[in-house]
Amino acid sequence: MDPEYYHTGQLNEKSDVYSFGVILVELLTRRKPIIQNEHGEKQNLSNYFLWAMRERPLEETVDAQILEEANGEGVLCMARLAEECLCLTRAQRPTMKDVEMRLQLLTGRRVAPRVERAEVAQPHSEAAGNNGRGGIAPLIGQNGSRQFSQEQEFVSSLRVPR
């Protein structure tokens, strides 16, 4: 929950940015929002992550499988984006539009044109390029395997309009 909400009692678009930062941290660390620290005490994952990013190497902060499967520079950029989203004051957080643009740059894409978004919104159409298979074709890798790395799954989820 947005830390400023506790002081103001008001949520706004920057509150959503904070919540998105929490989700990014959950994905990067593969942990729940409340964790147990080394002393067995419950701790907020966001606070732990911000501390760990300052005090520990990235390899000790981010989940090993994520580091194994993803580009190291991409993971660092994603971790820094999560840090920005988790800033305590709303004014220091990026807008969701900024977050979207940075994620698209990370995935090697620019902002999707409206035509492409319309095609994604109609997953059963021939125009979407999946031959009526309900969107499964884009999920199958080049070797025909349905096994998906977490990075590919995360990137794919970014392309689906909410």
C-alpha positions in Angstrom: 0.0 0.0 0.0 1.2 3.5 -0.9 3.0 4.9 2.2 1.5 8.3 1.6 -2.0 6.8 1.8 -1.4 6.2 5.5 -0.8 10.0 6.0 -3.4 11.4 3.6 -6.0 8.7 3.3 -6.1 9.4 -0.4 -5.1 7.1 -3.3 -4.2 8.5 -6.8 -2.4 7.3 -9.9 1.0 7.4 -8.2 -0.5 4.9 -5.7 -0.9 2.6 -8.6 2.7 3.1 -9.5 3.7 2.1 -6.0 1.6 -1.0 -6.2 3.1 -1.9 -9.6 6.6 -1.5 -8.0 5.6 -4.1 -5.4 4.5 -6.5 -8.1 7.8 -5.9 -10.0 9.7 -6.7 -6.7 7.6 -9.9 -6.2 8.5 -11.0 -9.8 12.2 -10.2 -9.4 12.6 -11.8 -6.0 9.9 -14.5 -6.3 8.7 -13.7 -2.8 5.4 -12.7 -1.3 4.8 -9.0 -0.2 5.4 -10.0 3.5 8.5 -12.0 4.2 10.4 -13.4 7.2 13.9 -11.8 7.6 17.0 -13.6 8.9 15.8 -13.1 12.5 12.4 -14.7 11.8 10.5 -11.4 12.0 7.9 -10.5 9.4 9.0 -7.7 7.1 7.6 -5.7 4.2 9.2 -7.0 1.0 9.3 -3.5 -0.5 11.3 -2.1 2.4 13.6 -5.2 2.4 14.1 -4.8 -1.4 15.0 -1.1 -1.1 17.5 -1.8 1.7 19.0 -4.8 -0.2 19.5 -2.7 -3.4 21.6 -0.3 -1.4 23.4 -2.8 0.8 23.8 -6.0 -1.1 24.9 -7.1 -4.6 22.1 -7.6 -7.1 22.8 -11.3 -7.2 21.8 -11.6 -3.5 18.6 -9.6 -4.0 17.1 -11.0 -7.2 16.1 -14.6 -7.5 18.8 -16.9 -8.9 16.5 -18.3 -11.7 15.7 -14.8 -12.9 19.4 -13.9 -13.0 20.1 -17.2 -14.9 17.4 -16.7 -17.5 17.4 -13.0 -18.1 19.9 -10.5 -19.4 21.8 -9.1 -16.5 21.5 -5.5 -17.7 17.8 -5.9 -18.1 17.4 -7.3 -14.6 19.3 -4.3 -13.2 17.2 -1.9 -15.2 14.0 -3.6 -14.0 15.3 -3.5 -10.4 16.0 0.2 -10.7 12.6 0.8 -12.1 11.1 -1.0 -9.2 13.1 1.2 -6.8 11.7 4.3 -8.5 8.2 3.0 -8.3 8.7 2.4 -4.6 9.8 5.9 -3.7 8.2 7.0 -0.5 6.9 10.3 -1.8 4.5 10.3 -4.8 6.3 13.2 -6.5 9.5 11.1 -6.9 7.7 8.2 -8.5 7.4 8.0 -12.3 4.1 8.1 -14.0 2.6 4.8 -15.3 3.1 6.1 -18.8 6.8 6.5 -18.1 6.9 3.0 -16.6 5.2 1.6 -19.7 7.6 3.3 -22.0 10.6 2.1 -20.1 9.3 -1.5 -20.0 8.7 -1.4 -23.8 12.3 -0.1 -24.3 13.5 -2.9 -22.1 11.7 -5.5 -24.2 13.0 -3.8 -27.4 9.7 -2.4 -28.5 8.4 1.1 -29.0 4.8 2.1 -28.0 2.5 -0.2 -29.9 0.5 1.3 -32.7 -3.3 1.3 -32.4 -3.7 -1.3 -35.1 -1.5 -3.8 -33.2 -3.5 -3.2 -30.0 -6.7 -3.9 -31.9 -5.3 -7.1 -33.1 -4.2 -8.1 -29.6 -7.7 -7.3 -28.4 -9.1 -9.9 -30.9 -7.0 -13.0 -30.1 -9.1 -15.4 -32.2 -8.9 -13.4 -35.5 -6.8 -14.4 -38.5 -5.3 -10.8 -38.4 -3.8 -11.5 -35.1 -1.7 -14.1 -36.7 -2.6 -17.1 -34.6 -4.9 -18.9 -37.0 -7.8 -19.2 -34.6 -5.9 -21.2 -32.0 -6.9 -18.9 -29.1 -3.5 -17.2 -28.8 -1.4 -20.3 -28.2 0.9 -19.9 -31.2 2.7 -16.9 -29.8 3.4 -18.8 -26.6 5.2 -21.7 -28.3 8.9 -21.2 -28.6 10.9 -21.7 -31.8 11.6 -25.3 -30.9 7.8 -26.0 -30.4 8.2 -26.3 -26.6 5.5 -24.9 -24.4 8.0 -24.4 -21.6 8.4 -20.8 -21.0 11.0 -18.9 -19.0 9.7 -16.5 -16.5 11.2 -13.6 -18.4 9.3 -14.6 -21.6 6.1 -15.0 -19.6 6.5 -11.6 -18.0 7.3 -9.9 -21.3 4.3 -11.6 -23.0 2.0 -10.4 -20.2 3.1 -6.8 -20.9 1.8 -7.0 -24.4 -1.8 -7.8 -23.4 -4.0 -4.7 -22.8 -5.6 -4.6 -19.4 
